[in-house]
């Protein structure tokens, strides 16, 4: 499915326009709700501790919502790969979706051959959704990344094809933070080397180069959800915490923000990285940064594989500039578990790094706990289900975030219109002309880059009207994907 990019347009008030009629505001606009909070991503304004919002004394939640179904998609089929959480599988099946489950990742060629039959796909970090895969995805409506990162998906191509992408950026934060703390202790006590020696039958009781972490300084690069949780845990162990972030952020506890990365590196005994993979962060820790670090310090990278220049890391370890490191992520990673999969064929420096003392290498297990995978499975499956059955794009990383309050169970003649289109002038006029024969109960539209998304609930729609209405909107010149939910 090849969708041409929308042409560049001058500023005409559409880029951030909002048309509303009795709508529910997006959660990021809700008073007292910060963007990115668990409430913002939950898809619900009402919580046990917040008042229910209603009209005439009737709360919105007093009216039971109607379960919606796509008008013309038949049974929705989902492709889940990379051993996605069984909790997610169960959730999808409970909602009546057909699920095709695979324990391993699929190659690009395998995806191209297979994906044309599916309305949704769930992946983790190894499966790549490229533009070529998207072109073969004739029925695909949504992508779920059951992990933090989304760099394995061509987000721009997905958006231009009308396909929102959802992830779980916060569910495994605690698991990653705990792994870092365990690595700080293991590095400071050389635990991995001592354990390996004992397995080989060598008794090597030493204290030289082994330290308590109490009183040491932990430098955190990236003070987001993981970095801030790590900060609290580290202080509980008696560590001093510094952090560097491109945004000025309030610290938790007694942590202190520094002005530059160099300030952090030169004053930290342990440096832990928690940044995304961007053009600006590729090899952000290289020769110059290692030279700025304290003699005998330690580096921990549980962020993204390309953030650290690993050949430069090897040099720093060999020269004793660093006393050790822990690495959980790599520029290239195997597509499946198994022996002889992580070798020099994958990364040319592998054997050299493996041979160095006090080096902890783990197979991208930062978020690999039962708790994290359960939460990720719940969050992403919920987001995909909300989009497929209600049209909500709240939490999408590449798409306008739009939502409407539920249609009531008693509103049997209501239909929800979900219209992804190119961000061009005149679209609302064309769509509203198509809707003009019906009463528009509520409507919300927003845009992100070249793509816009409109949701509208209309009433007075008969079964005979559905296909005519859908075809009429699909025939507008800026249409990407139009779905009716009834």
LODRENDO-802744 format. One line per 3 residues: number of its first residue (from 1); their letters; for each residue x negated, y, z negated of C-alpha. Coordinates in pm, 1 decimal. Each point is the difference from the previous one (the first is absolute). Example, Ala and Ser with C-alpha at 12.3 -4.5 7.8 and 13.67 -1.06 7.14 Angstrom:
! residues 2
1	as	-1230.0/-450.0/-780.0 | -137.0/344.0/66.0
***
This chain:
! residues 486
1	xxx	0.0/0.0/0.0 | -191.2/301.1/120.7 | 125.8/336.7/-118.0
4	xxx	-161.1/312.0/144.8 | -121.9/258.0/-247.2 | 213.4/305.2/-46.2
7	xxx	-142.0/302.0/181.7 | -167.5/274.0/-202.9 | 256.2/266.4/-83.7
10	xxx	-20.2/356.7/-126.9 | 125.3/91.3/-343.4 | 376.8/24.7/24.1
13	xxx	119.0/-79.9/-348.2 | 47.5/-373.8/60.6 | -320.2/-139.0/-145.2
16	xxx	123.1/12.3/-358.1 | 366.4/66.5/57.0 | 266.5/-153.0/-216.1
19	xxx	366.6/-17.9/93.4 | 221.3/-102.0/-286.7 | 364.7/-64.9/-62.8
22	xxx	86.1/-134.6/-344.1 | -334.7/-176.0/-14.3 | -224.0/-146.6/-267.6
25	xxx	-333.4/184.5/-6.1 | -316.2/-207.9/42.6 | -145.5/-106.0/-330.4
28	xxx	-312.9/210.5/49.5 | 230.1/301.6/-22.9 | 166.1/-113.4/-320.6
31	xxx	-71.8/232.4/-294.6 | -264.5/-139.9/-232.1 | -87.1/-293.6/225.3
34	xxx	-359.1/17.8/129.6 | -71.9/-131.5/343.9 | -154.3/-344.6/-16.1
37	xxx	148.3/-88.3/-338.3 | 166.2/-334.3/-54.6 | 334.5/180.0/-5.4
40	xxx	-71.6/167.6/331.2 | -69.4/-337.2/164.2 | 283.0/-186.5/-168.5
43	xxx	269.4/116.8/238.6 | 225.4/108.5/-284.8 | 49.6/331.5/-173.3
46	xxx	192.6/-141.6/-295.0 | -197.6/-172.8/-276.5 | 96.6/-108.4/-351.3
49	xxx	-153.0/320.1/-135.2 | 137.7/239.5/259.5 | 354.5/132.1/39.4
52	xxx	215.6/-138.3/276.2 | 86.8/256.1/262.3 | 357.2/14.7/118.2
55	xxx	297.6/207.9/106.3 | 313.9/74.6/-200.3 | -120.4/-206.3/-295.2
58	xxx	-51.1/-313.8/210.5 | -360.5/-113.6/21.0 | -136.2/-121.5/330.0
61	xxx	-80.7/-335.4/-158.7 | 359.5/-54.2/-120.4 | 95.6/-78.8/359.0
64	xxx	-142.6/-339.7/101.8 | -208.9/25.4/318.3 | 98.3/-180.2/315.1
67	xxx	-249.1/-250.9/138.5 | -84.9/106.3/355.0 | -100.5/-214.5/295.3
70	xxx	-152.8/87.4/339.1 | 267.6/17.9/265.3 | -178.3/-183.2/281.4
73	xxx	-310.5/-173.9/-137.4 | 153.3/-330.6/-107.3 | -198.0/-181.2/-269.7
76	xxx	-310.7/194.9/-94.3 | -322.1/-201.2/33.1 | -310.6/75.2/-205.5
79	xxx	-355.4/-120.7/60.9 | -205.2/-18.3/-321.2 | -371.9/-83.9/18.6
82	xxx	-303.8/-17.5/-230.2 | 183.1/-182.4/-278.3 | 222.0/292.7/-94.5
85	xxx	151.6/-31.5/-347.7 | 266.2/-268.9/-36.1 | 204.1/252.5/-196.4
88	xxx	23.4/203.9/320.1 | 92.4/-309.4/201.1 | 279.2/-80.6/-244.7
91	xxx	124.8/360.1/4.9 | 23.4/3.1/379.0 | 180.2/-333.8/10.1
94	xxx	240.9/115.1/-270.9 | 92.1/290.8/229.8 | 77.8/-242.3/281.9
97	xxx	-310.1/59.8/212.7 | -167.7/-279.2/194.0 | -360.9/-33.4/-120.2
100	xxx	-292.7/-153.7/188.8 | -277.9/-40.1/-259.8 | -371.6/-51.2/70.2
103	xxx	-279.1/-35.4/-255.5 | -273.8/133.1/230.1 | -50.6/314.8/205.0
106	xxx	73.1/-1.4/373.2 | -234.8/122.7/271.3 | 99.8/272.5/243.6
109	xxx	65.8/-256.9/274.4 | 210.9/-212.6/-234.8 | 202.6/303.3/-103.1
112	xxx	55.9/111.2/358.6 | 133.8/-345.3/84.8 | 222.2/-22.4/-306.6
115	xxx	120.3/341.8/-113.1 | 258.2/61.9/273.5 | 260.9/-206.9/-185.3
118	xxx	-16.1/185.3/-331.5 | 166.8/309.6/-143.4 | -252.9/44.1/-282.5
121	xxx	-349.3/-115.2/-91.9 | -171.0/-18.3/-337.9 | -379.5/-6.9/-14.8
124	xxx	-284.2/51.6/-244.5 | -344.9/140.4/76.7 | -138.0/-238.1/264.1
127	xxx	270.7/-3.8/268.3 | -43.4/285.1/249.2 | 304.7/164.9/155.8
130	xxx	-146.8/170.9/306.1 | 163.8/199.1/277.7 | -17.2/-314.0/214.7
133	xxx	191.3/-196.7/-263.8 | 259.1/276.7/-28.7 | 49.7/4.2/376.8
136	xxx	93.2/-368.5/-21.8 | 238.6/56.0/-291.9 | 323.0/53.4/192.3
139	xxx	227.5/-43.7/-304.1 | -226.7/125.2/-278.2 | 162.3/253.1/-233.9
142	xxx	-231.6/21.9/-300.7 | -342.4/-103.9/-134.4 | -76.1/-82.3/-362.9
145	xxx	-357.8/6.2/-131.0 | -2.9/-209.0/-317.9 | -308.3/182.2/-126.9
148	xxx	-128.2/352.5/-59.4 | -168.3/75.2/331.5 | 163.9/55.6/337.7
151	xxx	-310.4/46.1/216.5 | 64.2/-344.9/150.7 | 301.7/150.9/179.9
154	xxx	-7.7/249.3/287.4 | 221.9/241.9/-189.5 | 32.4/255.1/279.7
157	xxx	100.7/-260.3/259.1 | 249.6/-149.6/-245.4 | 158.0/339.3/-70.5
160	xxx	33.0/80.2/370.2 | 170.7/-335.9/45.5 | 247.7/94.4/-274.0
163	xxx	-142.9/-251.3/-247.7 | -53.7/115.7/-359.7 | -279.6/-159.2/-202.2
166	xxx	34.5/-63.6/-374.0 | -265.2/-97.6/-252.7 | -48.7/-32.8/-375.3
169	xxx	-256.0/260.6/-100.5 | 36.7/-25.1/-377.0 | 112.0/-350.7/-96.7
172	xxx	-348.3/-148.5/-39.9 | -163.8/303.0/-163.3 | -32.6/-166.3/-339.3
175	xxx	-147.3/-317.5/148.7 | -270.9/191.7/185.9 | -80.4/214.7/-303.8
178	xxx	-39.4/-309.4/-218.3 | -230.2/-160.7/258.2 | -223.4/308.1/-6.5
181	xxx	-24.2/-9.7/-379.8 | -93.1/-368.5/13.3 | -269.4/79.5/257.1
184	xxx	-139.3/284.9/-210.6 | -48.2/-241.5/-290.1 | -128.6/-282.8/221.3
187	xxx	-257.5/226.4/166.8 | -119.3/153.6/-325.4 | -54.6/-347.9/-149.8
190	xxx	-118.3/-173.3/322.2 | 271.5/-259.3/-58.9 | 21.1/-132.6/354.5
193	xxx	-373.5/-73.2/16.2 | 1.4/-171.3/-341.3 | 302.9/-208.8/95.9
196	xxx	-162.1/-105.1/329.4 | -320.4/-98.1/-180.6 | 190.8/-212.7/-249.8
199	xxx	180.6/-178.5/281.5 | -342.8/-79.9/143.9 | -118.7/-132.8/-337.9
202	xxx	-216.1/301.8/-90.4 | 8.6/142.3/-352.8 | -97.5/368.6/21.1
205	xxx	92.8/188.6/-316.4 | -109.9/361.3/53.9 | 100.6/344.7/-119.8
208	xxx	-223.3/218.3/218.1 | 208.8/206.2/239.1 | 324.4/-95.0/-176.9
211	xxx	205.6/277.3/-152.7 | 316.2/80.4/-187.8 | 236.8/216.8/203.2
214	xxx	95.0/209.0/-303.1 | -142.4/348.3/44.9 | -78.0/-50.4/369.1
217	xxx	144.8/227.0/270.7 | 240.2/-130.7/262.5 | 34.9/212.7/312.4
220	xxx	325.0/-50.8/191.8 | 18.7/112.2/363.5 | 370.6/49.5/76.2
223	xxx	225.3/71.4/-298.7 | 325.7/-144.4/131.1 | 212.0/-275.8/-150.9
226	xxx	-287.3/-247.8/-29.6 | -265.6/252.5/-95.6 | 212.0/156.9/-273.5
229	xxx	95.9/-338.2/-150.5 | -365.5/-101.4/8.2 | -81.9/323.6/-181.5
232	xxx	229.2/-91.0/-290.3 | -136.2/-354.8/-25.7 | -360.7/119.7/7.1
235	xxx	57.4/250.5/-280.0 | 154.5/-277.4/-208.7 | -339.1/-173.6/23.9
238	xxx	-175.6/314.3/-119.9 | -123.5/115.5/338.8 | -30.4/360.7/110.4
241	xxx	191.7/57.6/325.5 | -75.1/240.0/284.4 | 203.6/12.4/317.8
244	xxx	-25.2/160.7/341.5 | 295.4/65.5/227.7 | 63.2/236.7/289.7
247	xxx	308.0/123.7/-189.4 | -7.4/166.4/-341.3 | 174.3/-244.7/-231.2
250	xxx	88.6/2.3/-367.2 | -202.4/-263.2/-186.1 | 137.2/-276.0/-216.4
253	xxx	-158.3/-19.9/-342.8 | -339.1/168.9/-26.3 | -114.2/-51.9/360.1
256	xxx	-167.1/293.8/176.3 | 20.5/95.4/367.1 | -326.4/102.6/168.9
259	xxx	-31.3/234.3/295.4 | -206.9/-211.3/238.2 | -69.6/-363.2/75.9
262	xxx	-369.1/63.9/-68.2 | 85.0/123.4/-351.6 | 180.7/-323.8/-68.6
265	xxx	-269.0/-225.9/146.8 | -286.0/163.3/-187.8 | 175.1/-18.4/-338.1
268	xxx	161.2/-345.9/8.9 | -130.3/-335.5/-120.4 | 274.7/-178.2/194.9
271	xxx	165.8/131.7/316.9 | 333.2/-149.2/110.9 | 156.2/87.1/336.0
274	xxx	376.5/39.0/50.0 | 53.0/175.8/333.3 | 182.4/-92.5/323.4
277	xxx	-176.8/-80.3/324.6 | 1.2/320.5/203.3 | -242.6/152.3/246.6
280	xxx	-120.7/216.9/-288.7 | -64.0/-295.8/-232.1 | -177.8/-244.3/232.7
283	xxx	-352.7/-48.5/-141.0 | 65.7/273.8/-255.4 | -245.0/-186.4/-225.9
286	xxx	-323.6/-36.4/197.0 | -372.7/69.3/-40.9 | 33.0/360.5/-120.3
289	xxx	266.6/-93.5/-253.8 | -203.4/-293.3/-134.8 | -294.8/233.9/-43.2
292	xxx	222.8/233.8/-202.1 | 104.9/-276.5/-240.2 | -168.4/-56.5/-335.5
295	xxx	-286.7/-248.4/-21.6 | 134.5/-337.5/-107.3 | 364.3/87.8/61.6
298	xxx	268.6/-223.9/148.3 | 240.5/30.7/295.6 | 344.7/-161.0/16.9
301	xxx	203.4/-1.0/322.4 | 352.4/-138.2/-18.2 | 137.9/258.3/243.7
304	xxx	-69.4/-58.8/370.7 | -286.8/-186.8/165.5 | -118.1/281.1/223.6
307	xxx	-30.5/254.5/-280.8 | -349.0/-128.1/-91.4 | -298.7/-27.1/234.7
310	xxx	-95.3/-351.4/-108.3 | -346.4/-14.9/166.4 | -81.6/315.6/-199.0
313	xxx	142.5/-169.8/-310.6 | -234.9/-294.6/54.6 | -296.6/239.0/15.2
316	xxx	109.6/171.8/-322.3 | 29.5/-335.1/-177.7 | -334.8/-127.2/123.0
319	xxx	-174.6/319.1/-111.6 | 158.6/-34.3/-347.9 | 165.7/339.8/43.8
322	xxx	318.1/-189.1/-83.0 | 5.2/-265.4/-270.9 | 291.2/-179.8/161.4
325	xxx	324.2/29.7/191.8 | 343.5/-155.0/35.3 | 162.6/-23.4/342.4
328	xxx	353.2/-125.9/64.5 | 58.3/141.5/349.9 | -203.5/-23.7/319.9
331	xxx	-10.4/156.7/348.3 | 94.4/-337.2/151.2 | 184.5/-268.0/-193.3
334	xxx	98.9/-359.4/87.7 | 351.0/-59.9/126.3 | 55.5/-296.6/-231.0
337	xxx	-140.0/-171.3/-307.9 | -254.9/-276.0/44.6 | -367.0/-98.9/-9.9
340	xxx	-257.1/157.8/232.5 | 232.0/289.1/87.4 | -199.1/284.1/-159.9
343	xxx	-336.4/-16.3/177.6 | -240.8/216.5/198.8 | 219.9/-58.7/305.2
346	xxx	261.4/218.6/-165.8 | -234.3/260.9/-151.7 | -371.4/-3.1/88.7
349	xxx	-109.4/90.0/-354.5 | 200.1/-272.3/-178.9 | -280.7/-238.6/-98.6
352	xxx	-226.0/285.2/-109.6 | 263.6/141.4/-235.1 | 80.3/-348.3/-130.1
355	xxx	-364.8/-57.2/-92.5 | -37.4/303.9/-227.4 | 23.6/-17.1/-381.8
358	xxx	290.5/144.6/-197.7 | 223.0/28.3/305.5 | 365.5/-95.3/-43.8
361	xxx	174.9/-87.9/326.8 | 369.5/-84.5/-6.7 | 238.7/-77.8/291.5
364	xxx	229.1/306.8/-7.1 | 180.4/-108.9/-316.1 | 62.2/344.4/-151.2
367	xxx	377.3/-34.0/24.1 | 8.6/-378.7/-15.6 | 186.0/-60.4/-323.2
370	xxx	335.9/-165.7/-47.4 | 140.4/322.3/-144.2 | -124.5/220.5/283.1
373	xxx	116.9/-232.3/275.9 | 341.4/-31.8/-162.5 | 36.3/378.1/-21.3
376	xxx	-128.2/50.1/355.2 | 241.2/-262.8/126.6 | 289.5/168.7/-176.4
379	xxx	-88.2/354.3/110.0 | -65.3/-72.1/367.6 | 285.5/-248.4/45.2
382	xxx	235.1/254.3/-159.9 | -121.2/274.3/234.5 | 43.4/-220.1/308.3
385	xxx	343.7/-113.1/-112.6 | 111.6/358.2/-66.4 | -111.4/101.4/347.3
388	xxx	149.8/-297.3/183.7 | 334.2/12.8/-179.5 | 39.2/367.6/-96.1
391	xxx	-241.2/190.7/225.2 | -198.9/157.7/-285.5 | -359.0/94.7/87.2
394	xxx	-97.1/119.6/-348.6 | -360.7/-101.5/-62.1 | -92.4/-48.3/367.6
397	xxx	-361.0/101.9/66.4 | 36.1/94.8/367.3 | 359.9/114.6/29.2
400	xxx	229.7/280.1/-121.1 | 141.7/-90.6/-341.0 | 379.3/9.9/28.3
403	xxx	276.2/-148.4/-212.1 | 374.8/40.1/-53.3 | 209.7/-96.0/-297.4
406	xxx	174.0/-337.6/37.5 | 324.5/-45.9/188.8 | 269.0/-109.4/-244.8
409	xxx	151.0/-346.7/19.6 | 341.2/159.8/58.4 | -124.3/206.2/296.3
412	xxx	65.4/-275.0/251.4 | 17.3/221.0/308.4 | -341.8/159.6/-65.7
415	xxx	-299.2/-68.4/225.1 | -360.3/101.5/-61.8 | -200.7/132.1/297.1
418	xxx	-379.5/-42.6/-18.5 | -167.9/182.6/286.8 | -378.4/16.6/50.6
421	xxx	-89.3/242.4/276.2 | -278.2/211.9/142.3 | -40.9/329.9/-180.3
424	xxx	128.1/227.6/275.7 | 243.2/292.6/26.2 | 366.4/-72.9/65.5
427	xxx	23.1/-344.9/-157.7 | 246.1/95.4/-272.5 | 230.0/163.4/253.4
430	xxx	7.7/-317.1/212.8 | 52.1/-229.9/-297.9 | 271.7/217.2/-150.6
433	xxx	178.6/7.6/334.7 | 0.1/-380.0/-8.0 | 137.9/10.2/-354.7
436	xxx	253.2/275.0/66.5 | 299.3/-234.3/25.5 | -55.5/-114.0/-358.5
439	xxx	-22.7/164.0/-339.8 | -362.7/40.5/-109.8 | 15.9/-67.0/-373.6
442	xxx	-369.5/61.4/-63.0 | -309.1/51.2/211.2 | -370.6/41.9/-61.9
445	xxx	-286.6/49.5/244.6 | -373.2/44.3/-46.1 | -314.7/-32.9/208.6
448	xxx	-362.9/-100.6/-31.4 | -231.6/86.2/286.2 | 139.5/-113.2/333.9
451	xxx	279.3/-209.9/-152.1 | 324.7/98.4/-171.1 | 263.9/-206.3/-176.2
454	xxx	368.9/76.7/-46.9 | 252.0/-176.8/-219.1 | 370.9/74.9/10.3
457	xxx	305.5/-162.4/-155.5 | 312.5/39.8/210.4 | 357.3/-105.9/-68.4
460	xxx	300.3/-94.3/208.1 | -200.7/-246.3/210.3 | 174.8/-306.0/139.9
463	xxx	-169.4/-321.4/110.4 | 67.0/101.2/360.0 | -187.0/328.1/-52.4
466	xxx	-323.2/-155.4/-124.5 | -168.6/-109.3/322.4 | 112.2/308.6/190.3
469	xxx	-140.4/226.4/-270.7 | -327.3/-189.9/-25.0 | -51.8/1.6/376.8
472	xxx	80.4/370.4/17.1 | -273.8/86.6/-252.9 | -249.8/-242.3/150.7
475	xxx	39.9/169.7/336.2 | -115.3/338.5/-132.0 | -333.2/103.0/151.1
478	xxx	-197.4/1.4/-326.0 | 125.6/-332.6/-137.0 | -253.2/-247.1/-139.9
481	xxx	215.0/-237.3/-207.1 | 365.3/33.2/-98.2 | 173.4/-235.8/-241.5
484	xxx	354.1/-0.6/-133.1 | 66.3/-156.5/-340.0 | 352.5/-97.9/-91.9
***
